[in-house]
Amino acid sequence: MSGHRPVLLQEVITSLQPAPGQAFVDATLGGGGYARALIGRLRPGGVLLGIDRDASALERFAREAVPPDVTVMLEHTNFAQLDRAAERIGRPPNGIIFDLGLSSLQLDDPERGFSFQSDGPLDMRLDRSESWTAADLLNRESESDLRRILRDYGQERWGSRIAQRIVERRRQVPFKTTKDLVDVVAGAIPRGAWPRDIHVATRTFMAFRIAVNRELDAVEKGLKAAIEVLASGGRVGVVSFHSLEDKIAKNLFNVEATDCICPPQAPVCICGHRRSVRVITRKPITPSEAEVQENPRARSAKLRIAEKL
Ligand SMILES: C[S@@+](CC[C@H](N)C(=O)[O-])C[C@H]1O[C@@H](n2cnc3c(N)ncnc32)[C@H](O)[C@@H]1O
């Protein structure tokens, strides 16, 4: 069975230091790779709350056998609402992990519409109970918004041309499938400018996926909520695959590790901000060469950790 191979698993476990009896939150359950490793270290007596925005991840995990001496709770929600979900545990968690983006299970399922490799509906919703799909976005957003999404989330230098071609095409026929989008991208970027190391539509698919799911907003809210609910001495970890996600984690941890955040020209502190964490990773932890060899998906992964004071 093909599944999701967890990235930076050893590094996550070593840095979050799960111990028997503790309570942990896996904010991105996915294929359950981290959750299984955490459960093994929280027993006996520990609690694991597994969250995912994708109900199928939770349904899959619910069918797994769990040792009787740990409590496992599953919650179908956006981790932006982690503070509310964590109330279920009944005590402040000792560790919280975020492993951002998609699992291979989602990417490899053509029906989910995340992949440019196989044709499927242009869906891209992480949570299929929400109504806004990638097809809606492509058929309805203004050309300037499409351009902004491609630039900001995909760092796609051909974004203007792709946005223009999207609008031209949808005047004739609406977007329905992933192939519709791949064809437009391939036609908008001159052949000689196609990237060598990634598929020509990689950046576009990533950009629209982030926009459909408002992923960056969720990361900011989820990390703030995590810092708020953590037990003193507890740790939060974030594995990111996109430079903007890593930047959000880095900036938020730095701000939350600083007492006064007034502008430098302010003569006295008026913000009253007090630090709530200590940054454990000055530089992010990245995968070993061996891991990247074995699992190319790990290539761009970065792990940052902060500890609640
Ligand atoms: C990279 S996978 C996690 C893999 C997992 N660590 C493992 O070892 O199998 C990311 C998961 O996070 C979920 N996800 C992404 N954004 C989310 C959000 N805002 N709230 C909750 N879950 C989210 C996705 O649905 C996906 O299942």
Ligand as a Chemical Component Dictionary entry (heavy atoms), coordinates in Angstrom:
data_LIG
# 
_chem_comp.id                   LIG 
_chem_comp.type                 NON-POLYMER 
_chem_comp.pdbx_formal_charge   0 
_chem_comp.three_letter_code    LIG 
# 
loop_
_chem_comp_atom.comp_id 
_chem_comp_atom.atom_id 
_chem_comp_atom.alt_atom_id 
_chem_comp_atom.type_symbol 
_chem_comp_atom.charge 
_chem_comp_atom.model_Cartn_x 
_chem_comp_atom.model_Cartn_y 
_chem_comp_atom.model_Cartn_z 
_chem_comp_atom.pdbx_ordinal 
LIG C1  C1  C 0  1.990  16.819 5.330 1  
LIG S1  S1  S 1  0.468  16.150 5.857 2  
LIG C2  C2  C 0  0.806  15.576 7.464 3  
LIG C3  C3  C 0  1.485  14.248 7.483 4  
LIG C4  C4  C 0  1.661  13.627 8.872 5  
LIG N1  N1  N 0  2.571  14.383 9.692 6  
LIG C5  C5  C 0  2.132  12.201 8.769 7  
LIG O1  O1  O 0  3.167  11.884 9.365 8  
LIG O2  O2  O -1 1.478  11.394 8.118 9  
LIG C6  C6  C 0  -0.483 17.564 6.152 10 
LIG C7  C7  C 0  -1.908 17.313 6.653 11 
LIG O3  O3  O 0  -2.361 18.530 7.231 12 
LIG C8  C8  C 0  -3.695 18.757 6.879 13 
LIG N2  N2  N 0  -3.906 20.200 6.958 14 
LIG C9  C9  C 0  -3.394 21.162 6.154 15 
LIG N3  N3  N 0  -3.825 22.374 6.549 16 
LIG C10 C10 C 0  -4.606 22.179 7.654 17 
LIG C11 C11 C 0  -5.337 23.048 8.510 18 
LIG N4  N4  N 0  -5.345 24.362 8.336 19 
LIG N5  N5  N 0  -6.011 22.497 9.544 20 
LIG C12 C12 C 0  -5.999 21.146 9.759 21 
LIG N6  N6  N 0  -5.343 20.274 8.958 22 
LIG C13 C13 C 0  -4.647 20.789 7.922 23 
LIG C14 C14 C 0  -3.826 18.175 5.492 24 
LIG O4  O4  O 0  -5.173 17.833 5.233 25 
LIG C15 C15 C 0  -2.898 16.965 5.562 26 
LIG O5  O5  O 0  -3.608 15.806 5.902 27 
# 
loop_
_chem_comp_bond.comp_id 
_chem_comp_bond.atom_id_1 
_chem_comp_bond.atom_id_2 
_chem_comp_bond.value_order 
_chem_comp_bond.pdbx_ordinal 
LIG C1  S1  SING 1  
LIG S1  C2  SING 2  
LIG S1  C6  SING 3  
LIG C2  C3  SING 4  
LIG C3  C4  SING 5  
LIG C4  N1  SING 6  
LIG C4  C5  SING 7  
LIG C5  O1  DOUB 8  
LIG C5  O2  SING 9  
LIG C6  C7  SING 10 
LIG C7  O3  SING 11 
LIG C7  C15 SING 12 
LIG O3  C8  SING 13 
LIG C8  N2  SING 14 
LIG C8  C14 SING 15 
LIG N2  C9  SING 16 
LIG N2  C13 SING 17 
LIG C9  N3  DOUB 18 
LIG N3  C10 SING 19 
LIG C10 C11 SING 20 
LIG C10 C13 DOUB 21 
LIG C11 N4  SING 22 
LIG C11 N5  DOUB 23 
LIG N5  C12 SING 24 
LIG C12 N6  DOUB 25 
LIG N6  C13 SING 26 
LIG C14 O4  SING 27 
LIG C14 C15 SING 28 
LIG C15 O5  SING 29 
# 
